[in-house]
């Protein structure tokens, strides 16, 4: 990661002000926008999949409808008329099959996989789709009435499978209709959204748009015609576009610097000056003094429009440096980090300690979820964990960090690399991987007496480490994204410290400086 100059960052920030002028004549594009909600509040963008992220004349939907009928007739001996009646009464065919006892919970997965076994050769990305979605600087989710397996197949064909935090599918919504309140509340819960006005839905279905609208979401109806070729008139949609590629034009606030383009268009003569008359801004600012500097500016366009941009915070972008400390539960990560912070210029952040602190924080909205997850020995939602880590790093005032107990899964790593502040402010230097036999780890955990160290949780954490955490580290090494330093932790603590200091100082000599 290379550092941007402060002047360039300031210039980029001022583009937002210039864009206000560009948008004065843009009312025709967004004529359907409602004024009751503030688009600036949006933090979570939910994309429908079929006929929204790609369009093929509803061909996939028609194949799915036909396939559901064929499979239902074969598996459950139901006629097309009965199947349609189930859909109308219950919102989804599968919910109807469950409620009417045509299918048991154990058979749902098999049925859904067969329902979605259709040809996807006509699922193709529109030119510029990946670039557009990648530039959405909000948290991105897939919210679909289909199943995760179908969504993953489609996203892979579109070349955008890595651009979303999670897929909220029929399983997650307990097979209730996507246009039910239950499905939308589930989507918010999974995403971690506290308020409806923080959410925006892009969908081709007017029924889904209507539910979102009534719940207080922002809405964008995609597509001008329905599956029967009739014009759509979505009265409950804040915006109506033909394809998702038009999103940057109608809602630039979702994109970097509040706009989709990096350069203002047209022949406008734009001048920028500071309010106090100083036209020059520093190229460098002492990070010891402050991680930000503040200037007051005015923008003039063709001598006609003057905007007061007060207190524009410009990040100096002195990158924080991180070293992952990874190992099985009980491998001595915390002990090693404590020793290293005494001998080197390093700050220690423990993902586990952050979570244990958060679960007892009555002001933390995720406290109960964290408490239940820790007790079960499963993984905390990655976006929650990354937010806690980044906040702690920024609050500490340090620059070099040992991050203990993270990442533990591919999802952790994906949330890390896609986190906006991580991308802009944090540099991964490498990973210390502590190696120790499982039998030793189990013995250590059973002897330390922590409430979440019961046998079932220990076994589950070891399984997660081998199945998920080691996979992430192996992938980092394979791709060359970070230097991997294996360290034997089945030896006395001072020997582990000695080995770790040796590899760290050889890579980052400044860590040993007084």
N, C-alpha and C positions, 0 to 999 in steps of 0.2 A: 504494500500500500504506500503510495507516495503522498506527501503532504501538499495540500493546495496553499497558495499564498493567501494572506488575509485580504489583500486587495481584490483578488479574484472572487473570494467568498462574498465580499461586500457587494461587488458588482452583480453577482448572481442573486443576492437577496433583493437588490433594488429592482430587478426585473419584475418582481411582483407588483411594485408600484406602477411601473410602466404599463404592465398588462391591464391595470384598471382602466387606463385610457383606451386600450385596444378593445375592451369589452363593452364600451359605451354603446356601440352600434350592433352588439351581438344579441339584442333582445329577440330577434326573429328566430334564432336557433333555439333559444330556451323559453319560448313563449308559453309553454305548458308548465313551466316551473311554478310551484306554489311558494308563497312567502311565509307560511306559518312555521316552517322549520328552517334552521340555519345549517346549511351544507357544511359549514366550517366545523361543526360538531362531529362529523363522521370520523370514526376510527376503525370501523370494521366493514369490509366490502365482501358481500356474499354473492358469488356468481352461480347462477344456474348453469347446468351443463348442456344437455341436448337442446338444440335449436336456439341456443343463446351464445355459447362460446364458439360454436360452429353452426352453420346452416346448410342443410342439404335438402330443402323442400320438405321437411318432416319425414324423410324416407326412413330414418332410424326409428322414429316413433311408430310409424306404421308397421315396421317389421316387428317391433316389440309387442304391439297390440295383437298382431297375428300369432306371434309365438306364445304369448300368454294363453290365448284361447286354445291353441293346439296342445300345449303341455297340461293345462288344466283339464281338458277333456280326457287326455291319456292317463294322467295321474289320479284324478278325482272323479272321473266319469261324469263331468258336468257339461251341459250344453252351452253354446255361445250366449244364449239368452239369459241363463242363470248367472253366468260370469259377469255379464254386463249389469245385471241387477245388483250383484254383490258390489261392483264398483260404484254404482250410483248410491247405494244405501250406506256404504262404509267409507267411501272416499278413495280407497285403493282395493284392488282385487285381493291382495294378500291379507289385508286386515279383515275383509269379509270372510275369507276362507278360515281365518283363525277364530273369529267371533262365532261363526256358524259350525265350528268343530269339524270342518272338512280336512283340516291339517293340524297336526300337533306342532308345538314349538320346535321339537327335535327335527322335524322334517322341513322346516321353513327354508333353511339355507340351501338344501338340495333343490327345492322348487324354484327359489329365486335365481340360482345359478342357471337353471335350465331356462327360465323366463328370459334371461338376458344373453343367452347364447345365440347372438345374431351376427351377421356379417357387418363389419365396420369399415369396409374398404372405401366407402364414400365419406368417411369422416376425415376431412382434410383441413389444415389450418389456412385461414386467410392470410395474405401477405401482411406482415407487420404485427400479427397477433401477439407473438411472444414479447416483442419489444414494448408494445403498449401495456401489457399486463405487468411486465417487469418494472415499468416506471410508475405504477400505482404505489404511492408511498404511504399506504395504510395496510392494516393487517388483512390478508386475503384468504378467503375460504371458498370451497365448493359446497353448495347447498343443493342437493339433488334428491328427486323422488326415487331414483334408481338405487342400485347397490354399489358399494365401494369398488367391487371388482370390475363392474361395467365402467364406472367413472375412471378408474386407473387405466383401463384399456383405451378409452377415448383420449384421456389426457396425454398418454404416451404417443398416440397417433398425431396429436396436435403439437407435440414437442414442448409441452408446458407442465409436465408432471411434477417438476421441482419448484413451482412458483407459488404453491399454496400451503398454508400451515396445516390444514386438515381437510378431510372430506366428511361432510355431515350427510349421511345417507339414510335409506329406509331403516336399516338396522338401528342406527343411533336414535331415530325418532319413533322406535318401537312399532314400526309399520303403520303408523297413523298417516293420513294424507298430508302431503306437504302443505296444502292450503289450510290446515288446521292450526289453531292457536298453539296447540301442544308442540307441533313441529318447530314453530318459530321460537317458542320459549326454550326448546331444547337446543336449537342452534345458538341462541344467545348464551346459554349456560356453558356449552362446549367452548365457545369462543372467549368466554370471560367478559362479555359485554354487560354492563350494569344498567344501561339506559337504552330505551328503544331508539332515541334520537341519534345515538352513536352508530346506528346500523343503516346500511343501504343495500337494497336487493336489486340485482339485474336479472330479469326473468322474461321469458316469452309468454308465460301463462298469465292471463288477466285475472284468474282466480287467485293465484299466488300473490299477484300485485295488490289485489284488493285486501287480502288478509294483512299483508305487510303494512299497507296504508292505515287500516283501522287500528293496528297496534302502535302506530306512531313511527314506523320506519320511513326512511327516504326510499323512493322507488324509481326505477328506470325500466320501462317496458321496451323489450327488444323485438324488432320485427314489425313490419307494417301490415302483414297479412297472417291470418290464422291458418291452421292445417287444411281448411276447406277453401282457401283462396279468398276469404272475405276480408275486407279492410278492418283493422283493429281501431277501436275508439276507447282507449283505456282511461276512463274518467278519473280513476284513482291513482294514476301514475303522475309523479312529479315531472318526469321527463319521458319522452318517447323518441326512440332512435331506430334506425333501420338495422344497424349492426353495432356490435360492441366497439368496433374501431372508431366510432364517433364519440366515444366517451370523453376523450381529452378535450374535444371541442365544446361540449356542453357543461362539463364539470371539471374545469382545470384545477380546482382546489384539491382534488384527490391525488394530484401528481406533484412531482418534485418542484419546489419553489412556488407552489400554487398554480402551476401552468404546465402544459404538456410540451411546449417548445422551449428551446434554450435561447432563442434569439427573438426579439420583438420584430414583427413584420412591418412592411411599409417603408415610407421615406421620411418618417418623423425625425426631426432634429431634436435629439434628446440631450439635455445637459444635466449633470449631477453636481451639486455643491453642498458643502457642509453648512449648517445654519450659522456657525460662528465665523464663516468666511474662509476657513482653511480647506482648500481644495485637495490637499494631498492626505492620503491615509497611510498609516505605517504598513510596510511589508512584513514586519516581524513585531511581535509583542512578547514581552517577557512572560513565560508561563508561570514563573515564580510569583509574579505580581497578581495575575488573574488569568483564568483559562479563557476569558472573553474580554473584548474591549467594546465600548459602546460609543456610537457617534450619532449625531442628529443631522439629518439631511433633508434637502428639498429636491424635487424632481420637476423640471420644466420641459414641456413638449411643445415645440413650435411657438414658444413664447405665449401660449394660451392657457395651459393648465399647470397649476402649481400644487404639488402635494407635499404635505409635511410628514416625513417618515421619522417619527421620534423613537429613539432608543432601538436602533437596529443592532441586535446582538450578533457578532460575527465570531465564529469559532476559530481559534488559532490552530486547531487541529494538531496539537501535540499528542501523538498516539500513545495510548496506554498499552503496555506490553504484558501479555499473559502467557503463563506456562501452565498447561494442564497437569494435574497430578492425579493419575488414574491407577486403580488397582482394585482387586476384589475387596469385599467388606472385611475389615479387620486386618488389612495388609499393612497398616501403619501410616496411612496418608496424613492424618492429623498430627501424629508424633513427628514425622519427618518435616512437615511444614513449620511446626513450632520451632524446631531446631534450625531450619534454614533461615527463618526470619531473624534469628539471633545472630547468625554468622554472615548473612548477605543482605544487600539492600533490597529486601522483598517484603511485600505485604501479603498476608495469608487471608484468603476468603474460602470458607468451607460451605459448600452447597448444602450439606446436611444441617450445619448449624443455622444457616439462614432459614431453612424450612422449619426447624424446631422452634426458632424464635418467632417465625411468622404464625405458626399454628396457635401460639399462645397470645397473639396480638389481637385484642378485641376489635381494633380498628382495621384489621386486614380483612378484606371481603372474601378472601380465599382460605381463611383460617380453618374452617370446619372441613373443607375438602382436603386440605393438606393433612390434617389430623387423621382423617379416615384412611387416606392413601398410605401414610407412613405406617399405620398400624397393620395394614394389609400387606406391606412389603412390596407394593407395586410402585410404578413411576409417577411422579407429579407431572401434570401437563407442562410441556416444555416452555411455552410462552410465559407462564407464571414464574418458572424458575429463572429464566434468562432475565426477565424484568428485575427480579430480586437481586441477581448478581450484578447487573449493570448499575443499578441504583447504589448498591453497596460500594462498588468501585469508585463511582463518582463522588460519593460522600466521604470516602476515606482520605482523599487528598494525595494518595500515592500515585506512582507511575508504573512500578513493576510488581506484578501480582502472581502469586501461586494460587491457582484455582483448584481446590481439592474436591474430588468426587464429581467432577463434570468434565466431559459429557458421559452419560451412561447409556445412550441409545442414539440411533440414527436420527430420530425425531428431535432429540436434544441438539444434535449438531446442526440439523437443518434450521431449527429455530434460532440458533446462535448465528450462523452465517447470514441469515436473512433479516436479522434484527437491525433496524436502521442505525442505532447508535453504535452497535458493534462494527458495522461496515464503515462508518465514518470516523470512529474514534479509537478502535482497538486493534492491535496487531498480535496475532498468535505466533509465538516464537517456537514452541515445541511442546512435547509431552513427556513427562517422567512417568514411566509405566512400572509400577511395583509388582514384582513377581513372587508368588508364594503359594505353596500347595494348599488345596482346599481343606484338607484335614487340619492343617495348622490354623487356617482362617476360622474354621468352625470352633475350634478349641478356644481361640482368643475371644471370639464373640460371646461364647457362652460364659466366659469368666469375667466379662467387663460389667455385667449387671445393668444394662440399659433396658428400659421398658419395651422398646421395639426390637429387642434382640431375642425374641422367642424362636423356637426351633423352626416353625413354619415360615416365618419371615426371613430367617437366615437362609434357609434352603431356596426360597424364592429369589432372594437377592443374589445368591451365587449363580442361579440359573440365568438371571437377567445379565449378570456380568459376562458369562461365557457366551450367551446367545446374542447379546446386543452390544455391550460396551467394547468387548474385544474386537468385534466386527468393525466398529467405528474407528478404532485405533489402527487396525490393519489397513483400512481403506485410506486413512490419512497418510500412512506410510507409503502405500502403493501409489497414491496420486502425487506424492511429494508436497502435500499441503502443509506439513509440519515435520520438524525433526523429532524422531522418536528415540528416547533414551531409556532402554530397559535397565532396571535396577533390582538386584536381588534383595528382597526384604525379609527373607528367612534367616536373618543374621542379627546380631545385636544392633540396637538403634544407632549407635555411633558409627558403625560400619556402613549402614545405609546412608547416613548423612555424609560420610566421607566420599562415597561413590557419587552421590547426587551433586555435591559441591564441585567435584572434579569435572563432571560433564557440563554443568551450568556455567562455570567460570571460563571453561575453554570456549564456550559458545558466546557468552556475554561477559567479557572481562570486567566491565564497569560495575557489575553486581558486587564485586569484591572491593571496590573503592570505598575509602572512608568518607 
